[in-house]
Amino acid sequence: MILLSHRTPVAKKDYSCDACVWIFESDYRHGLTISEYRSIVKAQRNGCKIRAGEKYIYQASINYGDFCTFRAIPAIFDICIKYDMFECD
């Protein structure tokens, strides 16, 4: 994977949080802090959506020759990074 861009813009419309997929497919319940668990519950209650007006993580990359975008709620992204939930090629 070649990372082309990493920034933190403000959403102009609602987006799905791509990091939530990684959280809910992992066994995230063990070892979380209370604030991390609250962030996950909040994201889940919002339907794993990045709402218009909220800051979010945006990454553009090339993976296996395909252009890819990734959008995530910053707190959820941080949890995924901390607990090494992302698969890297």
C-alpha positions as CSV (number, residue, x, y, z in Angstrom):
1,M,0.0,0.0,0.0
2,I,1.3,3.5,-0.9
3,L,-0.2,6.3,1.2
4,L,-0.8,9.3,-0.9
5,S,-2.5,11.6,1.5
6,H,-3.4,11.8,5.2
7,R,-5.4,14.7,6.5
8,T,-8.1,15.7,9.0
9,P,-10.8,17.7,7.2
10,V,-14.2,18.7,8.4
11,A,-17.0,16.6,6.9
12,K,-19.3,18.5,4.5
13,K,-21.7,15.5,4.5
14,D,-22.2,12.3,6.4
15,Y,-19.8,9.4,5.7
16,S,-19.5,5.9,6.9
17,C,-16.6,5.3,9.3
18,D,-14.3,2.7,7.7
19,A,-12.4,2.1,11.0
20,C,-15.6,0.9,12.7
21,V,-15.5,-2.2,10.5
22,W,-12.1,-3.1,11.9
23,I,-13.3,-2.5,15.5
24,F,-16.5,-4.6,15.2
25,E,-14.7,-7.5,13.3
26,S,-12.1,-7.7,16.1
27,D,-12.3,-8.9,19.7
28,Y,-12.2,-5.3,20.9
29,R,-13.8,-5.8,24.3
30,H,-10.6,-6.9,26.1
31,G,-8.1,-4.4,27.4
32,L,-10.0,-1.2,26.4
33,T,-10.0,1.9,28.7
34,I,-13.3,3.3,29.8
35,S,-12.9,6.3,27.4
36,E,-12.1,4.0,24.5
37,Y,-15.1,1.9,25.2
38,R,-17.3,5.0,25.4
39,S,-15.9,6.2,22.0
40,I,-16.9,2.8,20.5
41,V,-20.4,2.9,22.0
42,K,-20.9,6.5,20.8
43,A,-19.8,5.6,17.3
44,Q,-22.2,2.6,17.4
45,R,-25.1,4.7,18.5
46,N,-24.4,7.1,15.6
47,G,-24.6,4.2,13.2
48,C,-20.8,4.3,12.7
49,K,-21.3,7.6,10.7
50,I,-19.1,10.6,10.5
51,R,-21.6,13.5,10.7
52,A,-21.4,16.7,8.7
53,G,-19.4,19.3,10.6
54,E,-17.2,16.8,12.4
55,K,-13.5,16.4,11.9
56,Y,-12.4,13.0,10.5
57,I,-9.3,11.1,9.3
58,Y,-9.0,11.0,5.5
59,Q,-6.5,8.8,3.7
60,A,-6.0,8.3,0.0
61,S,-3.8,5.4,-1.1
62,I,-2.9,3.0,-3.8
63,N,-3.4,-0.7,-2.9
64,Y,-2.6,-3.4,-5.4
65,G,-2.9,-0.8,-8.2
66,D,-6.3,0.5,-7.1
67,F,-7.0,3.9,-5.8
68,C,-8.6,3.7,-2.3
69,T,-10.0,6.2,0.2
70,F,-10.4,5.7,3.9
71,R,-12.5,7.8,6.3
72,A,-12.6,7.3,10.0
73,I,-13.7,8.9,13.3
74,P,-10.5,10.0,14.9
75,A,-11.1,8.3,18.3
76,I,-11.9,5.0,16.5
77,F,-8.9,5.4,14.2
78,D,-6.7,5.9,17.3
79,I,-8.1,2.8,19.0
80,C,-7.4,0.7,15.9
81,I,-3.8,2.0,15.7
82,K,-3.2,1.5,19.4
83,Y,-4.4,-2.2,19.4
84,D,-2.9,-2.9,15.9
85,M,-6.3,-3.8,14.4
86,F,-5.5,-2.8,10.8
87,E,-4.1,-5.4,8.4
88,C,-1.2,-4.1,6.4
89,D,0.1,-5.6,3.2
